[in-house]
Amino acid sequence: MSSVETVSALERRLNASIPQQAILGQVAARLKQIGRTAKIAGFRPGKIPNKVLEQHYGAQAHQEALGEALQRSFAEVAEENKLKVAGYPEFDVKTADLKAEQIDYSATFEVYPEVVVGDLTGEALERTVYTLADADVNKTIETLRKQRCVFVATDRAAQSEDQVTVDFTGKLNGEVFQGGEAKDYPVQLGVGRMLPEFEAAIIGMAVGETKSFDMTFPETYHGKDVAGKEVTFTITLNKVEAPQLPELDAEFAKSVGIADGDVGKLEAEIRSNLQRELDRRLKVRNKDVAMDALLKVTQFDVPKALVDWESQSLMQQTVRDMEQRGMKTGGMQLPLELFKEQATKRVKLGLILAEVVEKNGLHAKSEQVKALIQDYAQSFDEPEQVIRWYAADAKRMQEVENLALEENVVAFVFGQTKVTEKTAVFAELMGNA
């Protein structure tokens, strides 16, 4: 006989029993297996009498057999009662005498929640859009040219984007502070490597000119002796070099990977790459909006076991990322509590997506998966090789299928809600703001 009682919203307790006879058969089988390799003084392996084996290994064999019997019994009762078990059960053997004819036990466990997706029709969502413009392509080309610029000496006054060489002395209360003095120090103006007030003082100066000015360091400045304090700088400008950009010609096109130097091909490739990255970022942003909407309208308790597993996975991934950046982690174990909120959200979304997909027939289609792989492969020199790489591994194909499935869910959510469109700022969307 068995019974299942409700402990909390998702927690259940199974009370059941196992006949000793079901355990003894497994004990005998285990002792036989142990006897093939066991080493006991006075006996050859495989020739040890059962009674001797039982004396030495009986308790171990019985404990292992009991563990297996508990798992087997629990699985059978769970199936009979159609219980959707989340995580592993925690067993508690109630019978003190483990050789009794019947072993009573209880198993405490969690079940998956019933997920009922809420009504999306009353939700107002904002979909981010953007149409790639010629100016975006031109600005990207300009950035590539700036990355390949050379600096040429000039006799004009210093201005932003110039590279200058200065002597400077900084004094705090009339005394030169540590790190406050340098000769022929190179500074590229406008790139943010020096404090804004320092760079602003240089702009407009001519070669050979000397200037003194007062400046207050930020409270957060790394030099604690001057952080938040006012100092006096004296600067002498020794040299000014102006940036000279390469011409947008065949030589430049070759330098950025266009073998035949065709500038038109360069512009087309940049446009294609920008559009691909733009589409990816728009998908990510709009997916977040759709997922947040699903979370908002769908409320349910999440199994603690699933959250713990996800927290553990996130922690391990974080440690791996740290190691890939060159950090020595030394088997570091970050507190799982740091990942609990993110883990809970991910588990909830996983359960919601499974319900939405199943209920609305949003499974990924093979042509969607193929299109996603082909699109991604275009950013590589040998797209066909990338396509074959995906096709050769079921796990990689499953990852792409999951992306296609997510796209279907996003489209479904926006189709159910009241949608307004918001045009993004290109630099902000691309992370250049």
C-alpha positions in Angstrom: 0.0 0.0 0.0 1.2 3.5 -0.7 -0.2 7.0 -0.2 0.8 10.5 -1.4 0.2 13.5 0.8 0.5 17.2 -0.1 3.1 19.0 2.0 3.0 22.4 0.3 2.1 23.8 -3.1 4.7 21.7 -4.9 6.1 19.4 -2.2 4.7 15.9 -1.8 5.4 13.0 0.5 5.1 9.4 -0.6 4.6 6.8 2.1 5.2 3.2 0.9 6.8 -0.1 1.8 9.1 -2.7 0.2 9.0 -6.4 1.0 12.3 -7.8 2.3 12.1 -10.5 -0.4 12.5 -7.9 -3.1 15.7 -6.8 -1.5 17.2 -10.2 -0.7 17.3 -11.3 -4.4 19.4 -8.2 -5.2 21.7 -8.8 -2.2 22.5 -12.3 -3.5 23.2 -11.0 -7.0 25.5 -8.3 -5.6 27.4 -10.7 -3.4 27.9 -13.0 -6.4 29.3 -10.1 -8.4 31.6 -9.0 -5.5 32.9 -12.6 -5.1 34.4 -12.6 -8.6 37.0 -10.1 -7.7 37.0 -9.9 -3.9 40.3 -10.7 -2.1 40.0 -12.5 1.3 43.0 -14.2 2.9 42.9 -17.9 2.5 40.6 -17.9 -0.5 41.1 -17.6 -4.2 39.1 -14.9 -6.1 35.9 -16.5 -7.4 36.1 -19.4 -4.9 35.0 -17.6 -1.7 32.1 -19.3 0.0 28.8 -17.3 0.2 28.8 -17.4 4.0 32.3 -15.8 4.1 31.3 -13.2 1.5 28.2 -12.4 3.5 30.3 -11.9 6.7 32.6 -9.4 4.9 30.3 -7.7 2.4 26.7 -8.5 3.5 26.0 -5.1 5.1 27.4 -3.2 2.1 25.4 -5.4 -0.4 22.2 -5.0 1.6 22.6 -1.2 1.9 23.2 -0.9 -1.9 20.3 -3.2 -2.7 18.0 -1.2 -0.4 19.0 2.0 -2.1 18.2 0.6 -5.5 14.9 -0.9 -4.2 13.9 2.5 -2.8 14.5 4.2 -6.2 12.7 1.4 -8.0 9.7 1.5 -5.7 9.5 5.3 -5.8 9.6 5.3 -9.6 6.8 2.7 -9.8 4.5 4.5 -7.4 5.2 7.9 -9.1 4.2 6.3 -12.5 1.1 4.8 -11.0 0.0 8.1 -9.6 1.1 10.1 -12.7 3.3 12.3 -10.6 5.6 14.7 -12.6 8.6 14.6 -10.3 11.0 17.6 -10.3 14.4 16.7 -9.0 15.4 13.8 -6.7 13.4 12.5 -3.8 14.7 12.6 -0.2 14.2 9.1 1.3 13.6 8.4 5.0 13.6 4.8 6.0 11.0 4.3 8.9 11.7 0.7 9.8 14.6 0.4 12.3 15.3 -3.3 11.6 16.5 -3.4 8.0 16.0 -7.2 8.0 12.3 -6.9 8.9 9.9 -8.6 6.5 8.7 -5.2 5.3 10.6 -1.9 5.0 8.5 1.2 5.4 9.8 4.4 4.0 8.8 7.9 3.0 10.1 10.0 0.1 9.7 13.8 0.1 9.9 15.4 -3.4 8.7 18.2 -5.6 6.4 18.1 -8.6 6.3 20.3 -11.6 3.7 23.1 -11.3 0.7 23.4 -13.6 1.5 26.2 -15.9 -1.5 28.2 -17.2 -0.3 31.1 -19.4 -2.2 34.3 -18.6 -4.1 36.5 -21.0 -1.7 38.5 -23.2 -4.4 40.5 -25.1 -4.5 43.3 -22.6 -0.7 43.8 -22.6 0.9 46.8 -24.4 4.4 46.1 -25.8 7.0 48.2 -27.5 8.8 46.6 -30.4 12.2 48.1 -31.3 12.8 48.6 -35.0 15.5 50.2 -37.1 16.2 50.7 -40.8 19.9 50.7 -41.7 20.8 54.0 -43.4 23.7 54.9 -45.7 25.0 57.2 -43.0 25.4 54.2 -40.7 27.5 52.4 -43.4 29.5 55.6 -44.0 30.2 56.1 -40.3 31.4 52.5 -40.0 33.8 53.0 -42.9 35.0 56.2 -41.3 35.7 54.3 -38.1 37.7 51.8 -40.0 39.7 54.6 -41.6 40.4 56.2 -38.2 41.7 52.9 -36.9 44.3 53.0 -39.7 45.2 56.6 -39.5 48.8 57.9 -39.2 49.8 61.1 -37.4 51.6 63.9 -39.2 53.4 66.8 -37.5 51.6 70.1 -37.8 52.3 73.7 -36.7 48.7 74.6 -35.9 47.1 74.7 -32.5 46.1 71.4 -30.8 42.6 70.1 -31.4 40.5 67.1 -30.6 41.8 63.8 -32.1 45.3 65.2 -32.4 48.2 63.3 -30.9 50.4 65.6 -28.7 53.5 65.4 -26.6 53.6 67.5 -23.4 55.7 68.2 -20.3 53.5 68.6 -17.2 53.9 69.2 -13.5 51.0 68.8 -11.0 51.2 70.3 -7.5 49.1 69.7 -4.4 49.5 72.4 -1.8 52.6 73.6 -3.6 54.3 70.2 -3.7 54.6 67.8 -6.7 52.4 64.8 -5.9 53.3 61.2 -6.8 52.7 60.6 -10.6 52.2 64.3 -11.1 55.2 65.0 -13.3 56.3 63.8 -16.8 58.4 64.8 -19.7 57.5 64.3 -23.4 54.3 62.5 -22.4 52.2 61.4 -25.3 48.4 62.2 -25.2 45.8 61.4 -27.9 43.1 64.0 -27.4 39.5 63.0 -27.5 39.8 59.3 -26.7 39.3 59.6 -23.0 42.6 58.3 -21.7 43.2 61.5 -19.6 40.8 63.4 -17.5 38.5 65.7 -19.5 39.7 68.9 -17.8 43.3 68.0 -18.5 42.6 67.4 -22.2 40.5 70.6 -22.4 43.4 72.6 -21.2 45.7 71.3 -24.0 43.2 72.0 -26.8 44.0 75.4 -28.4 47.6 75.5 -27.3 50.4 76.0 -29.7 53.8 74.2 -29.8 56.1 75.8 -27.3 53.3 77.3 -25.3 53.1 76.9 -21.5 49.9 77.1 -19.5 48.9 76.7 -15.8 45.5 75.8 -14.6 43.6 74.4 -11.5 41.8 71.1 -11.6 39.8 69.0 -9.1 40.3 65.3 -9.3 37.1 63.1 -9.1 36.3 61.6 -5.7 36.7 58.1 -7.3 40.2 58.8 -8.7 42.5 55.8 -8.2 45.3 58.1 -6.7 44.0 58.4 -3.2 46.4 61.2 -2.3 44.7 63.5 -4.8 41.2 62.1 -5.1 38.6 64.8 -4.6 41.3 67.5 -4.2 42.2 70.6 -6.2 45.7 70.6 -7.8 47.6 73.0 -10.1 49.0 71.8 -13.4 51.6 73.5 -15.5 51.7 72.1 -19.1 54.2 72.8 -21.9 53.1 71.6 -25.4 56.1 70.1 -27.3 54.6 68.6 -30.4 51.3 68.4 -32.3 50.5 65.7 -34.8 47.3 65.7 -36.8 45.5 62.5 -37.8 45.7 61.6 -41.5 43.1 59.1 -42.7 43.8 56.7 -45.5 42.0 57.4 -48.8 38.9 55.3 -49.4 40.5 53.5 -52.4 41.6 50.1 -53.6 44.6 50.0 -51.2 42.4 50.7 -48.2 39.8 48.1 -49.3 42.6 45.5 -49.6 43.9 46.4 -46.1 40.5 45.5 -44.6 40.1 42.1 -46.4 38.7 42.9 -49.9 41.2 40.9 -52.0 40.6 42.7 -55.4 40.4 46.2 -53.8 36.8 46.9 -55.0 35.5 49.7 -52.8 31.9 48.8 -53.9 32.4 45.3 -52.5 33.7 46.8 -49.3 30.7 49.0 -48.8 28.4 46.0 -49.7 30.1 43.7 -47.2 30.0 46.3 -44.4 26.3 46.9 -45.1 25.6 43.1 -45.0 27.5 42.7 -41.8 25.9 45.6 -40.1 22.4 44.4 -41.2 23.1 41.0 -39.8 24.4 42.4 -36.4 21.5 44.9 -36.3 18.9 42.1 -36.9 20.6 40.0 -34.1 20.4 42.8 -31.6 16.9 43.7 -32.5 15.9 40.1 -32.0 17.5 40.0 -28.6 15.9 43.2 -27.4 12.4 42.2 -28.6 12.8 38.7 -27.3 13.4 40.2 -23.8 10.2 42.3 -24.1 8.2 39.2 -25.1 9.6 37.0 -22.4 9.0 39.7 -19.7 5.4 39.8 -20.9 5.0 36.1 -20.5 6.5 36.2 -17.0 4.2 39.1 -16.1 0.9 37.3 -17.0 1.9 33.8 -15.8 2.3 33.3 -12.1 3.2 30.0 -10.5 5.6 28.4 -7.9 8.9 27.0 -9.2 10.4 23.8 -7.9 13.3 24.6 -5.6 15.3 21.6 -7.0 15.2 23.1 -10.5 16.3 26.5 -9.3 19.2 24.9 -7.4 20.3 23.1 -10.5 20.1 26.2 -12.6 21.9 28.2 -10.0 24.7 25.6 -9.9 24.9 25.7 -13.7 25.1 29.5 -13.8 27.8 29.5 -11.1 29.9 27.0 -13.0 29.5 28.9 -16.3 30.6 32.1 -14.5 33.7 30.4 -13.1 34.5 29.1 -16.6 34.1 32.6 -18.1 36.5 34.0 -15.5 39.1 31.3 -16.3 38.8 32.0 -20.1 39.6 35.7 -19.3 42.8 34.5 -17.6 41.7 34.6 -14.0 43.0 31.9 -11.6 39.9 30.6 -9.9 41.5 27.7 -8.0 38.3 25.7 -7.8 36.4 28.7 -6.6 32.8 28.1 -5.5 30.7 31.3 -5.7 27.6 31.6 -3.4 24.6 30.1 -5.2 22.5 32.8 -3.7 24.1 35.2 -6.2 22.4 33.3 -9.1 19.1 32.5 -7.5 17.1 35.3 -9.1 18.4 34.7 -12.6 18.0 31.0 -12.1 14.4 31.3 -11.0 13.6 33.5 -14.0 15.2 31.0 -16.4 13.4 28.0 -14.9 10.1 29.9 -15.1 10.6 30.9 -18.7 11.6 27.3 -19.6 8.4 26.0 -18.2 6.3 28.7 -19.8 7.9 28.3 -23.2 7.3 24.5 -23.1 3.6 25.2 -22.4 3.2 27.9 -25.0 4.9 25.9 -27.7 2.9 22.7 -27.0 -0.4 24.5 -26.7 0.0 26.6 -29.8 2.0 24.3 -32.1 5.0 26.6 -32.2 7.6 23.9 -32.8 10.6 24.9 -34.9 10.4 23.9 -38.6 13.3 22.4 -40.4 13.4 25.2 -42.9 13.7 27.7 -40.1 16.6 25.9 -38.6 18.3 25.7 -42.0 17.7 29.4 -42.6 19.2 30.4 -39.3 22.3 28.3 -39.9 22.8 29.7 -43.4 22.4 33.3 -42.2 25.0 32.8 -39.5 27.4 31.0 -41.8 27.5 34.0 -44.2 29.7 35.9 -41.7 32.5 33.3 -42.3 34.9 32.9 -45.2 33.7 29.4 -45.9 29.9 29.2 -45.1 29.5 25.6 -46.4 32.0 24.4 -43.9 30.1 26.1 -41.0 26.8 24.5 -42.2 28.4 21.1 -42.3 29.9 21.7 -38.8 26.3 22.2 -37.4 24.9 19.3 -39.3 27.5 17.0 -37.9 26.4 17.4 -34.3 22.9 16.8 -33.0 23.5 19.0 -29.9 24.5 22.0 -32.1 21.5 21.5 -34.2 19.3 21.4 -31.1 20.7 24.8 -30.0 19.7 26.3 -33.3 16.3 24.7 -33.1 15.8 26.3 -29.7 16.6 29.7 -31.2 14.0 29.1 -34.0 11.5 28.0 -31.4 12.1 31.2 -29.4 11.5 33.3 -32.5 8.2 31.5 -33.0 7.2 32.3 -29.4 8.3 36.0 -29.7 6.2 36.3 -32.9 3.2 34.7 -31.1 3.5 37.0 -28.1 3.6 40.2 -30.3 0.7 38.8 -32.3 -1.4 38.5 -29.1 -0.6 42.0 -27.6 -1.1 45.6 -28.4 2.2 46.6 -30.2 3.7 50.0 -30.8 7.0 50.5 -32.6 9.9 52.5 -31.4 12.8 53.4 -33.6 16.1 52.7 -31.9 19.2 55.0 -31.9 21.8 53.2 -34.0 24.8 53.9 -31.8 22.9 53.0 -28.6 21.5 49.8 -30.2 25.0 48.8 -31.4 26.6 49.6 -28.1 28.6 52.6 -29.3 26.7 55.3 -27.3 
